[in-house]
Structures are given as structure tokens and as C-alpha cells.
Amino acid sequence: MLATPTSLPEVLVLEPKVFGDERGFFMESYNERTFAKLVGDGVRFVQDNHSRSVRGVLRGLHYQLKHPQGKLVRVVDGEVFDVAVDIRRSSPNFGRWVGVNLSAANNRQLWLPPGFAHGFLVLSDSADFLYKTTEYWHPEDERTIAWDDASLGIEWPSESPPVISKKDSSGTSFASAEVFE
């Protein structure tokens, strides 16, 4: 597996080796030993999630404050624009974001350690999005930053307004968001 740091060095693009022929393909999407060599020891996943969304759906920017989640995300059908925002006040990259296209075709995965808000926009007709988390979901602890907060300046690749949930439409501004120290 190849790991490439993004402009936010702790956020990594992971590209597994894919072995294919006329029958199809095989790839190892996760291996604990390999993952530990790439991101360090001590990461333990406790929950796997799967969501399906249609074109134009934007989910995020989500995070948990008291129970921060590291996430290993990938797309098994379709394509998304995946975004990580550094919300660690002590980080030199506080308030910066990175976006990566993840798709079934490119097999890329994105590792977001705890301390980052996360969101994605579906670019294909639909997308099946899988993610492993290092902490359980605590709905009472979940926070949402407005996906379109001008101070973040995220360049979502869409020509029309996204389809967002009621929760995401009421996300807080970055300036008033509870963040990590």
C-alpha cells in the first residue's frame, strides 16, 4: 500500500495494490500491520459504516468533540469529493482543508486522524461510501460546521446547490465552532 501525505500532513491518501486480470480484481483494503507501519501504532477501529447517497448530496462537515473519531474512508461504487478540515487550534494548519477525489475506479482511501472535521460531496449518479472509525458514534457529541463557511473557503466541485440534510443546513460557523485545543 502506498501512503501519500496531503497538504495536511497527518491526512494521508492510501492506495492499495490492485491485482487484476480478465476475471476481475483483488485488493487488500485493510491490513492492521501495514496500516500501523503507515500511520503509527495504536490505531484501533471499532465501527464500520456504509452510506449510499445520490448525485449532489453533501454530508458534513462532521466531527465528535468529546469522543473524536479517526476515519479511514473509501468509495466502493461511484465517486465523491472528500474533505478534511483541521480543527485543532494548536495545529499550524488550523482552519485549512484538503479535498481528494475518491472513487471505485481509483481505489483510493483517505485516513483522517482524530481532530479533523469531515465531509463529502457525491459526484456520480450515486456513491457507496465506507468508513472505519476509531470511536463509536455518539449522537449527543456530534458537531457540524457549515459546509459553506466562507472563512474555510472549501472549493466544492459543484455547479448547483448541494442536497443537504436539515442537520447539515444548520451547521455552525467555523468561527463559533467548538474545536480541539
Beta strands, then each sheet from edge to edge (+ up, - down):
strand 1: 2-5
strand 2: 12-15
strand 3: 18-21
strand 4: 24-27
strand 5: 47-54
strand 6: 58-64
strand 7: 71-77
strand 8: 79-86
strand 9: 97-103
strand 10: 109-112
strand 11: 116-122
strand 12: 126-133
strand 13: 142-144
sheet 1: 1+ 2- 10+ 7- 12+ 5-
sheet 2: 3+ 4-
sheet 3: 9+ 8- 11+ 6- 13+
end
